Amino acid sequence: MLMDILTGEVLDFHGGREDLAARVLRHTSDAFDEDPLRVYRLMQFAGRLEFDAAPETLALCRGIDLGPLAPERVFAEFEKLLLGAARPSRGLAVAREAGVLEVHPELKAMVGCPQDPEWHPEGDVWEHTLMVVDRAAAMRSGERRHDLVLMFAALCHDLGKPATTRRRQGRIVSPNHSEEGLAPTRRLMERLTRDRDLVERVVEMVRLHLRPAEYYRARQRIRNGTIRRLALEANIAELVEVARADHLGRTTPDALAGEFPAGDWLLERAAELSVEREPPRPILMGRHLLERGWQPGPVLGELLEAAYAAQLEGAFDDLDGVLDWLDARED
């Protein structure tokens, strides 16, 4: 659109004002397909602006070959969607209509994958994932690294369900889907980015995303050492965010009420142990053993490992305690 600055007349050659009023994104030229990245831009604009895509634009997109695009360009568009949209599900829904999932088969596999209606009355794994991503978006901190891990973990958390979903005694189950989700998560992420740390952090969140609920169900038997060991595997506060988004991303009564007691319980336990964001630091260090006459070598390393394992289980909580533990061990 153009405006004549002398008369104020708006020149609208493509019906842009009508589309803006109707919140519709529409291509204005057949040259749209000259850059396949525009399909991903359609996705992220639809999400960030909360616009729909015109049917003819979606049809054009479905005929564009997205394969040759450089991974970093595609990643940048996913980042804009996942970090910039209040409801990224809008963009992901457009991505599906535009044929984007054809080049991301891990995401496409979730479409139509059934879930037990008692636990997931909202629909299939794809619909659940869209709701989870939106819930996660509400938890973004504004710190890019944190938010990338959170949002990609939300997107990938159930990638293991298509391979594991089956009917058992009249129920739909997906046993071991967390572990089965690791390989497709890694494949998807590695096609998008060479950032190894980001890939591994997202994979770990996928592996552990059910842990808060599992621990909560067994909470009478969960020792402090179990919580401390979980802190070795992941930032517990960040893990609870992913698990909370997963739990609330459905239409069960507790989810609609915003309740996630498992996450609240785990955060409280972790805070009591001061491990909600990082594991405890070892109390016994190599220098303490050297001061007591130990010589460097494998035995020293094994003793440090044993001491740290005992510390995690609560055998001691200060240097005097660990030295007493060491004296008793030497006796």
C-alpha positions as CSV (number, residue, x, y, z in Angstrom):
1,M,0.0,0.0,0.0
2,L,1.1,3.6,-0.7
3,M,-0.1,6.9,0.5
4,D,0.0,10.1,-1.5
5,I,1.4,12.5,1.1
6,L,-0.1,15.5,-0.7
7,T,-3.7,14.2,-0.9
8,G,-3.8,11.5,1.8
9,E,-5.1,9.0,-0.8
10,V,-4.2,5.4,0.0
11,L,-3.3,3.3,-3.0
12,D,-4.1,-0.3,-2.2
13,F,-3.3,-2.6,-5.2
14,H,-3.9,-5.9,-3.5
15,G,-6.7,-5.5,-1.0
16,G,-4.3,-5.0,1.9
17,R,-6.6,-3.0,4.0
18,E,-9.3,-5.6,3.8
19,D,-6.9,-8.3,4.7
20,L,-5.6,-6.4,7.7
21,A,-9.1,-5.8,8.9
22,A,-9.8,-9.6,8.5
23,R,-6.4,-10.5,10.0
24,V,-5.4,-12.5,6.9
25,L,-1.9,-13.0,5.4
26,R,-1.9,-13.3,1.6
27,H,0.9,-13.3,-1.0
28,T,0.7,-10.6,-3.6
29,S,2.8,-12.1,-6.4
30,D,3.7,-15.5,-7.9
31,A,7.3,-14.5,-7.1
32,F,6.5,-15.6,-3.5
33,D,7.9,-19.0,-4.2
34,E,11.3,-17.6,-5.3
35,D,12.5,-17.8,-1.7
36,P,11.2,-21.0,0.1
37,L,12.0,-19.4,3.5
38,R,8.8,-17.3,3.0
39,V,6.8,-20.4,4.0
40,Y,8.5,-20.3,7.4
41,R,8.0,-16.6,7.6
42,L,4.3,-17.2,7.0
43,M,4.3,-19.6,9.9
44,Q,6.0,-17.2,12.3
45,F,4.0,-14.1,11.2
46,A,0.8,-16.0,11.6
47,G,1.8,-16.9,15.2
48,R,3.2,-13.6,16.2
49,L,0.5,-11.5,14.7
50,E,-2.3,-14.0,15.2
51,F,-3.4,-13.8,11.6
52,D,-4.8,-16.6,9.4
53,A,-3.3,-17.5,6.0
54,A,-5.3,-17.1,2.8
55,P,-6.3,-20.5,1.3
56,E,-4.6,-19.6,-2.0
57,T,-1.4,-18.7,-0.2
58,L,-1.4,-22.0,1.7
59,A,-2.0,-23.9,-1.6
60,L,1.0,-22.1,-3.1
61,C,3.2,-23.0,-0.1
62,R,2.4,-26.7,-0.4
63,G,4.0,-26.7,-3.8
64,I,7.3,-25.1,-2.7
65,D,10.3,-27.3,-2.1
66,L,11.6,-26.5,1.4
67,G,14.5,-29.0,1.3
68,P,17.3,-26.8,0.1
69,L,17.0,-24.2,2.9
70,A,19.9,-23.7,5.2
71,P,19.2,-24.9,8.7
72,E,20.2,-21.7,10.4
73,R,17.6,-19.8,8.3
74,V,14.9,-22.2,9.3
75,F,15.9,-22.2,12.9
76,A,15.7,-18.4,13.0
77,E,12.1,-18.5,11.9
78,F,11.2,-21.2,14.5
79,E,13.0,-19.0,17.1
80,K,10.9,-16.0,16.1
81,L,7.7,-18.0,16.5
82,L,8.6,-19.8,19.7
83,L,10.0,-16.8,21.5
84,G,7.8,-14.1,20.0
85,A,4.3,-15.4,19.8
86,A,1.9,-15.3,22.7
87,R,0.3,-18.4,21.2
88,P,2.8,-20.2,19.0
89,S,0.1,-22.8,18.2
90,R,-1.3,-20.4,15.7
91,G,1.9,-20.5,13.7
92,L,2.3,-24.2,14.1
93,A,-1.2,-24.8,12.8
94,V,-0.5,-22.7,9.7
95,A,2.8,-24.6,9.3
96,R,0.8,-27.8,9.1
97,E,-1.6,-26.3,6.5
98,A,1.3,-24.9,4.5
99,G,3.1,-28.3,4.2
100,V,5.9,-27.5,6.6
101,L,5.5,-30.7,8.5
102,E,6.4,-32.7,5.3
103,V,10.0,-31.8,5.9
104,H,9.8,-32.3,9.7
105,P,8.4,-35.9,9.9
106,E,8.9,-36.0,13.6
107,L,6.3,-33.3,14.0
108,K,4.0,-34.8,11.4
109,A,3.9,-38.1,13.1
110,M,2.1,-36.5,16.1
111,V,-0.9,-35.6,13.8
112,G,-3.6,-38.2,14.3
113,C,-1.7,-40.1,17.0
114,P,-4.5,-41.0,19.5
115,Q,-4.4,-40.5,23.3
116,D,-6.5,-41.9,26.1
117,P,-9.5,-39.6,26.3
118,E,-9.6,-39.8,30.1
119,W,-6.2,-38.1,30.4
120,H,-6.2,-36.2,27.1
121,P,-9.8,-35.2,26.2
122,E,-8.4,-32.4,24.0
123,G,-7.5,-34.8,21.2
124,D,-4.5,-36.3,19.5
125,V,-0.8,-35.8,20.3
126,W,-0.6,-32.8,17.9
127,E,-3.5,-31.0,19.5
128,H,-2.0,-31.6,22.9
129,T,1.4,-30.4,21.8
130,L,-0.1,-27.1,20.5
131,M,-1.7,-26.5,23.9
132,V,1.6,-27.4,25.7
133,V,3.6,-24.9,23.6
134,D,1.1,-22.2,24.4
135,R,1.3,-22.9,28.1
136,A,5.1,-22.9,27.9
137,A,5.0,-19.5,26.1
138,A,3.3,-18.0,29.2
139,M,6.3,-19.2,31.3
140,R,9.0,-17.6,29.1
141,S,11.5,-15.5,31.2
142,G,12.8,-13.2,28.5
143,E,16.3,-14.9,28.8
144,R,16.9,-16.3,25.3
145,R,18.7,-19.5,26.3
146,H,16.2,-20.5,29.0
147,D,13.3,-19.8,26.7
148,L,14.8,-21.8,23.7
149,V,15.2,-24.8,25.9
150,L,11.7,-24.5,27.4
151,M,9.9,-23.9,24.1
152,F,11.7,-26.6,22.1
153,A,11.3,-29.1,24.9
154,A,7.5,-28.3,24.9
155,L,7.4,-28.8,21.2
156,C,9.3,-32.1,21.3
157,H,8.3,-33.6,24.6
158,D,5.9,-36.2,23.1
159,L,7.8,-37.1,19.9
160,G,8.1,-40.6,21.3
161,K,4.4,-41.3,21.4
162,P,3.8,-42.2,17.7
163,A,6.3,-45.0,18.0
164,T,4.9,-46.3,21.3
165,T,1.1,-45.7,21.3
166,R,-1.0,-48.8,21.4
167,R,-4.2,-50.2,22.9
168,R,-3.9,-52.3,26.0
169,Q,-6.9,-53.7,27.8
170,G,-9.2,-51.2,26.2
171,R,-7.0,-48.2,27.0
172,I,-4.6,-46.1,24.8
173,V,-1.1,-46.2,26.3
174,S,2.3,-44.9,25.3
175,P,4.8,-46.9,27.5
176,N,8.3,-45.6,27.6
177,H,7.6,-42.7,25.3
178,S,10.0,-40.4,27.1
179,E,13.0,-42.6,26.2
180,E,11.6,-43.3,22.7
181,G,11.3,-39.6,22.1
182,L,15.1,-39.0,22.5
183,A,16.0,-40.1,18.9
184,P,13.4,-38.1,17.1
185,T,14.1,-35.1,19.2
186,R,17.7,-35.2,18.4
187,R,17.0,-35.7,14.7
188,L,14.7,-32.8,14.6
189,M,16.9,-30.5,16.6
190,E,20.1,-31.4,14.7
191,R,18.5,-30.5,11.4
192,L,17.7,-27.1,12.8
193,T,20.9,-26.2,14.7
194,R,24.5,-27.0,15.2
195,D,24.3,-25.8,18.8
196,R,25.2,-29.0,20.6
197,D,24.5,-27.7,24.1
198,L,20.9,-26.6,23.1
199,V,20.2,-30.0,21.5
200,E,21.4,-31.9,24.5
201,R,19.5,-29.7,27.0
202,V,16.3,-30.2,25.0
203,V,16.9,-34.0,24.7
204,E,17.4,-34.2,28.5
205,M,14.1,-32.3,29.2
206,V,12.3,-34.7,26.9
207,R,13.8,-37.7,28.7
208,L,12.9,-36.3,32.2
209,H,9.6,-34.6,31.5
210,L,7.5,-37.2,33.3
211,R,9.8,-37.3,36.4
212,P,8.0,-34.8,38.5
213,A,4.7,-36.7,38.2
214,E,6.4,-40.0,38.7
215,Y,8.1,-38.8,41.9
216,Y,4.9,-37.2,43.2
217,R,3.0,-40.5,42.8
218,A,5.7,-42.2,44.9
219,R,6.4,-39.2,47.2
220,Q,6.1,-41.2,50.4
221,R,9.2,-43.2,49.2
222,I,11.2,-40.5,47.6
223,R,14.3,-39.8,49.6
224,N,16.3,-36.5,49.7
225,G,19.1,-38.3,47.9
226,T,16.7,-39.0,45.0
227,I,15.9,-35.3,44.7
228,R,19.6,-34.4,44.9
229,R,20.4,-36.9,42.1
230,L,17.7,-35.4,39.9
231,A,19.5,-32.1,40.2
232,L,22.6,-33.7,38.7
233,E,20.5,-34.5,35.6
234,A,18.7,-31.3,35.0
235,N,17.8,-27.8,36.4
236,I,14.8,-28.9,38.5
237,A,13.1,-25.5,38.2
238,E,13.3,-25.6,34.4
239,L,12.2,-29.2,34.3
240,V,9.1,-28.4,36.4
241,E,8.3,-25.7,33.9
242,V,8.3,-28.2,31.0
243,A,6.3,-30.7,33.1
244,R,3.8,-28.0,34.2
245,A,3.3,-27.0,30.6
246,D,2.7,-30.6,29.7
247,H,0.3,-31.1,32.5
248,L,-1.7,-27.9,31.9
249,G,-1.7,-28.4,28.1
250,R,-4.9,-30.5,28.2
251,T,-8.6,-30.1,29.0
252,T,-8.9,-32.1,32.2
253,P,-10.5,-30.3,35.2
254,D,-7.2,-29.9,37.1
255,A,-5.5,-28.6,34.0
256,L,-8.3,-26.1,33.3
257,A,-8.0,-25.0,37.0
258,G,-4.2,-24.4,36.5
259,E,-3.3,-27.0,39.2
260,F,-0.1,-29.0,39.0
261,P,0.5,-30.3,42.6
262,A,3.4,-32.6,41.4
263,G,5.4,-29.6,40.3
264,D,4.7,-27.6,43.4
265,W,5.7,-30.5,45.6
266,L,8.9,-31.1,43.7
267,L,9.9,-27.5,43.8
268,E,9.3,-27.3,47.5
269,R,11.4,-30.4,48.2
270,A,14.2,-29.1,45.9
271,A,14.1,-25.7,47.6
272,E,14.4,-27.3,51.0
273,L,17.6,-29.0,49.8
274,S,18.8,-25.9,47.9
275,V,19.0,-27.9,44.7
276,E,16.2,-26.3,42.7
277,R,18.6,-24.8,40.1
278,E,21.9,-26.7,40.5
279,P,23.2,-29.8,42.3
280,P,25.1,-29.6,45.6
281,R,28.8,-29.0,45.3
282,P,31.0,-31.7,46.6
283,I,32.2,-31.1,50.2
284,L,35.2,-33.3,50.1
285,M,37.8,-32.1,47.6
286,G,41.0,-33.7,46.4
287,R,43.1,-31.1,48.3
288,H,41.5,-32.4,51.6
289,L,42.7,-35.9,50.8
290,L,46.2,-34.7,49.8
291,E,46.5,-32.9,53.1
292,R,45.8,-36.2,54.8
293,G,48.6,-37.9,53.0
294,W,46.7,-39.5,50.1
295,Q,48.6,-39.8,46.8
296,P,47.1,-38.8,43.5
297,G,45.7,-41.7,41.5
298,P,42.6,-43.8,40.7
299,V,42.0,-44.7,44.3
300,L,41.7,-41.0,45.3
301,G,39.2,-40.4,42.5
302,E,37.1,-43.4,43.6
303,L,37.1,-42.2,47.2
304,L,35.9,-38.7,46.0
305,E,33.1,-40.3,44.1
306,A,32.1,-42.4,47.1
307,A,32.1,-39.4,49.3
308,Y,29.9,-37.4,46.9
309,A,27.5,-40.3,46.7
310,A,27.3,-40.4,50.5
311,Q,26.8,-36.7,50.6
312,L,23.9,-36.9,48.1
313,E,22.3,-39.5,50.4
314,G,22.6,-37.1,53.4
315,A,25.5,-38.9,55.2
316,F,27.0,-35.5,56.1
317,D,26.4,-31.9,55.3
318,D,29.7,-30.1,56.2
319,L,33.5,-30.7,56.2
320,D,33.6,-32.0,59.7
321,G,31.0,-34.5,58.9
322,V,32.8,-35.7,55.8
323,L,36.1,-36.0,57.7
324,D,34.3,-38.1,60.3
325,W,32.8,-40.2,57.5
326,L,36.3,-40.6,56.1
327,D,37.8,-41.6,59.5
328,A,35.1,-44.3,59.9
329,R,35.8,-45.6,56.4
330,E,39.6,-45.8,57.0
331,D,39.0,-47.7,60.2
